[in-house]
Amino acid sequence: MCKINCPLRAVIKKRQAVIRMDTNMTDRSGKTIPVRMNTAGLFDAYQVKAKQAGVNLELENEEELPIIEADANRLRRVFTNLLDNALKFSKNDGTVTILTDQTEKDIVVKVKDEGIGIDPQDLPFIFESFNRGKGAEKKKGFGLGLATVKAIVEAHGGQVLVKSELGKESIFKVILPKERVEHEPLE
């Protein structure tokens, strides 16, 4: 029987959270968040963690971003997951950069690292639950973080993209609509 810190129980709880997000259960009813302030807050909060990992952390805000209607807690989870991964897979003395920008219809947040990169063969599967690409097996985790990121972003009407060069860098790009997008609940 499992004790309180049972790894299997943690995996099941995380998977249940992903399933809830897959069924579009985000709370965006009338809540607005300033994305720039959210990313700046995370930048400040992650300074110590980055220093402990031997990584430089940078923030590049191109311009003032509009306030959007979103579930602030879930979006924070998206960016903390991406930052945790960037720090985990970055090389010593590498740099992790948070970049924000906007288009006419969207807000764009990128998390770029100078890490191990992602094997091109793993890229099509990177957002699947329990997927751990080559190089990740030596790091702590269950392969649920990026699946969670994708579920949250898509529940907000957005998309998450990744571009990576093996041995050099990975760039995760989160695109969120400025206007609320209604989705039909999944059955």
Phi, psi and omega in degrees: 000145184287144171274183184301319183264038182295121180301323180297320178298320178296319179297316180297316179298317179295318180295321177298322178296319178296317180298318178299320179290324178299333181265020171065043181257057176260153180258098180241013186292097174075004180268134178240148178224141172275107185300320181298317179293323178298313180290323178295321178296318177293321177303312179296316183293332184267001180302312182294315180300318179296316180298318178296328179277356181073031184237142175276139179243128181234152177232126178236101175262113183292320182198171177297130180261149179286163174278135180240158175275118185197166174274102186300319181296318181290320178293324176300321178297321177303307186287327176293322179296314180296320178292318177302314179296317180299317179291320182297322186257004179280154177279155175303138183066012175281179181234136171249129183237133172259121180241135176238147181199178176211155172247187179300322185250345190229160168255137182238128175235126178245142171241115185244134177234161174251066187248212185281345182075175182239131179301133180306330178289336180273338185306317182296343186248003190299332182261011179274143178301139178067011177278129175227112183287174177300136182095335181277340184297339180273353182253156179290140177147167182245357182082028180250344187300310183287331174295321177294315178304310182299315182298317181294312182298316180293327176295339176267008179081014182252193177214156176236133182236156177224141175229133184212148174236118184305129179081000184233302186194165170223142177231116176259127185244117178257124180245119181240134179290143176290325179264145179296134179248124179275138176238146173288134177298143178284146180257000000 
